[in-house]
Amino acid sequence: MEIGATVVDSLKLSTGIDMLLFAERDVALKLCRIPKGSVVQASAVTAFGAYREVFYTDDDVVVKPDTEIGLIIKDVLNIRPKKEKTAE
């Protein structure tokens, strides 16, 4: 992922699995302009990576290996804005 040109958000699937969503450059900018609560249809590819998270304490450095799974959004296909409630 390109540092400085990427946005990330989290998502919980109906199966209970937590997943991260990533988008880069133009797709990231487009997603940032979508109103909160909208339904977005997008094409994406799976992403998997391993990394080491580093924590610094007063006495030591703790390294914690971890993994991430997610989706990299490649294109926004459709946007359905959240429906506003109307006064009756």
KOLFIFI-235833 format. One record per atom (N, C-alpha, C): x, y, z; residue in one letter. Coordinates in pm, whole numbers, plus 50000, padded with zeros to 5 digits. Example, Ala and Ser with C-alpha at 12.3 -4.5 7.8 and 13.67 -1.06 7.14 Angstrom:
# residues 2
513194943150780A;512304955050780A;513204967050780A;512854977550708S;513674989450714S;512905000350787S;
END
This chain:
# residues 88
500844988350000M;500005000050000M;500905012450000M;500465022349928E;501255034549917E;501045043450040E;502125046250111I;502055054650231I;501685068850190I;500695074650259G;500285088350233G;499195089650128G;498895078750057A;497855079449953A;496825068449974A;496705063650098T;495835052350128T;494895055850242T;493635051450230V;492695052450341V;492335038250384V;491975036850510V;491615023650564V;490435025150658V;489565015150659D;488435014750751D;488195000150786D;487434997750892S;487164984050933S;485714980450904S;485464967450899L;484164962250862L;483954949050934L;482754946550984K;482424933551042K;481434926850947K;481834915350893L;480964907950802L;479824901550879L;478764897750809S;477614891250873S;478024877950937S;479164872350896T;479674859950954T;480424862351084T;480624875151121G;481324878551244G;482804881151225G;483314879751104I;484734881851076I;485004896751063I;486044901451133D;486494915351120D;487454916251002D;487304926550921M;488124928050803M;488444942950784M;489564945750720L;489934959450687L;489664962050540L;489254974150509L;489074978650371L;490124989250343L;490824987850232F;491854997250191F;491495003150055F;491905015450030A;491775021549898A;492945031149879A;493415032049755E;494555040549725E;494195051249623E;494945062149628R;494925073049531R;493505077549493R;493145077349364D;491865082749317D;490665075849380D;490765062749399V;489655055549463V;489495060149607V;490595062349678A;490535067249816A;489855080949822A;490225089849730L;489605103149728L;488105102149701L;487715093549608K;486295091749577K;485525086549698K;486105076949770L;485425071449888L;485295081749999L;486265090450014C;486215100750118C;485095110850095C;484635112249972R;483575121749940R;482155115749951R;482065102749978I;480755096149987I;480125099350123I;478845103450124P;478185106650251P;478125094450344P;478305096850472K;478235086350573K;476875079550567K;476875066250580G;475625058650578G;475215053850440G;475955057750337S;475645053350200S;476005038650183S;475345032350087V;475665018550050V;476525019149924V;477685012749928V;478635013249818V;478834999349761V;478724998449629Q;479064986049560Q;480414988549493Q;481354979449515A;482714981649465A;483334968349421A;484344969549336S;485154957749303S;486404958449390S;486854946749436A;487994946349529A;488774933349510A;489994933449560V;490824921349564V;491184918649709V;491444906149739T;491784902649877T;493214906849909T;493434909850035A;494764913850081A;495074905950208A;496314901850220F;496764894750339F;498204898950364F;498514901550488G;499884905450519G;500254902350661G;501534900450682A;502084898350816A;502964910350850A;502964914250976Y;503774925551018Y;504164923851164Y;505044932351210R;505454932551351R;505094946051410R;504284945651513E;503914957851584E;504914959751697E;505444971851710V;506484974551809V;505934983851917V;506114979652043F;505694987652158F;506924991352238F;507055003852275Y;508175008552354Y;507715010952497Y;508425005152592T;508145007552733T;509355014552794T;509265018052920D;510405024552987D;511625015352992D;511395002253001D;512484992853021D;512814984152900D;511924983252804D;512104973152700D;511394977052571D;511694969652469V;510974970652342V;510274957252322V;508954957552301V;508174945352282V;507744944652136V;508064933552071V;507684931451932V;506604920851928V;505474924251866K;504334915151859K;504044912051712K;504294899851665P;503934896451528P;502424895251514P;501894899351400D;500444898951377D;500174897651229D;498934894851194T;498514894051053T;497264902351032T;497024906250910E;495814913550871E;495214906850748E;493894906650743I;493204902750621I;492284914150583I;492054915750456G;491174926550415G;490904926550266G;490364937450221L;490044939450081L;490634952750036L;491214952749917I;491694965149856I;490664968949751I;489984980149772I;488954984749679I;489644990449555I;489294984949439K;489914989049314K;489054998849235K;487724998049251D;486825006949177D;485495007949249D;484895019549247V;483555021649303V;482565020149187V;481675010349198L;480745007349090L;479415014649104L;478945016049229N;477635022249251N;477585027949392N;476915039249407I;476735045549539I;475255048249557I;474705043249668R;473315045949701R;473305053749832R;473025066849825P;473045075249947P;472015070350048P;472315072950176K;471395069450282K;470085076950262K;468975069750278K;467665076050261K;467365084650383K;466935096750357E;466565105950465E;465165102650512E;464945103650644K;463605101450698K;462785113850670K;461555111850625T;460695123250596T;459705125050710T;459365137550739A;458395140650843A;457005137750791A;456195131450874E;454825128250831E;453825136750900E;
END
